[in-house]
Structures are given as C-alpha cells and as structure tokens.
Amino acid sequence: MPAVRQLAYKVDDLEAAAAAHHRRFGSGPFFVLRHVALASSHHRGVARPFDHSSAYGQWGNVMLELVVQHNPDDSALHEMFPHGSGREGLHHAAVFVDDLDAAIARFAAEGAALAQLSVTQTGTAFAFVDTRAELGHMLELYEPTAQLTGFYDFVAAAAQGWDGRDLLRELG
C-alpha cells in the first residue's frame, strides 16, 4: 500500500478548526480553497453536487485537510457525518495510486466499494473508497499529477521555518 499523504477531517468551521489544530499540534499554515470548483461528482453512481471548501496545512510529514460541505446532498462526507448532525472527525486518509481506475477496481474486488468519484475543474480526479469496515474511515485515491504533487510540495515548503503568523491564507 502506498504511503498516507494526507489526513482529512470533516469540520463545521474551517477557521476555528485550523486555529484549534494549530494550537494543539503546531500545524499550518493553512491554505483555504472555498467552494472547490468541480467538473463532475458522483456519489454511489449518482451525479450529485458536492459543494465543499477545504483548508490544507502541514502536520509533520503529512498534509492535513480540513473540509466542510456546504450543501445537504448525499456524499461520502455525509455518509460518515450526516448533514446537520454537528459531528466532526477523521473522514479519510489519502494515498497516491498509479492508475485510479485500476485502484478503484482492486478496492471494489476486496470489498471496499467506490463511494464517490469527483473531478475538479482543472482535471484532477479523486475517489473515496469505503474502507470504513476495515479502517474506520474512507480512503481517498488520486494519481500523483505534477499539479497535485506541486501543491503538496507548496504546502510543505510553506511550513518550513514558518513563524506561526498568517495562519489562514486564501487561495484562488
């Protein structure tokens, strides 16, 4: 299995969650992308809107994503944390895979069905496979494109020697 590249937590308030995580663990800085633009999103095979915002920061050697879903529609996020429940917590770990379709098929054959497949406006596809029975959370899969790995490198570099100021930085 590839190394975990990211841990992602469902939160209700990006700013408050980033501040709390930074206070407790020294993570950050966080780069906030509001209303991530998607070209498509399918939850359990059905096209559904997935209006979400994320804050990405560095937590040691791993990227940390804090994610909030704005719309009440079904999603992999709402499977674990129903809309309006007020519940927060670990939603997924993310890994890079060489071939997204092959990885989705392999996980499905092993009993971890595809929960959601989304594609950003810039063409990055990400899949949530339902590994809750085995791991207690979803697993996010995506191919390590130059754009994606460049973003991971950007977030990690920002944390090097960071003085704790400017905790939240807006993207886009």
C-alpha positions, 0 to 999 in steps of 0.5 A: 500500500502506498504511503498516507499523504494526507489526513482529512477531517470533516469540520463545521468551521474551517477557521476555528478548526485550523486555529484549534489544530494549530494550537494543539499540534503546531500545524499550518499554515493553512491554505483555504480553497472555498467552494472547490470548483468541480467538473463532475461528482458522483456519489454511489453512481449518482451525479450529485453536487458536492459543494465543499471548501477545504483548508490544507496545512502541514502536520509533520510529514503529512498534509492535513485537510480540513473540509466542510460541505456546504450543501445537504446532498448525499456524499461520502462526507455525509455518509460518515457525518450526516448533514446537520448532525454537528459531528466532526472527525477523521473522514479519510486518509489519502494515498497516491495510486498509479492508475485510479481506475485500476485502484478503484477496481482492486478496492471494489474486488476486496470489498471496499466499494467506490463511494464517490468519484469527483473531478475538479475543474482543472482535471484532477480526479479523486475517489473515496473508497469505503474502507470504513469496515476495515479502517474506520474511515474512507480512503481517498485515491488520486494519481500523483499529477505534477499539479497535485504533487506541486501543491503538496510540495507548496504546502510543505515548503510553506511550513518550513521555518514558518513563524506561526503568523498568517495562519489562514491564507486564501487561495484562488 
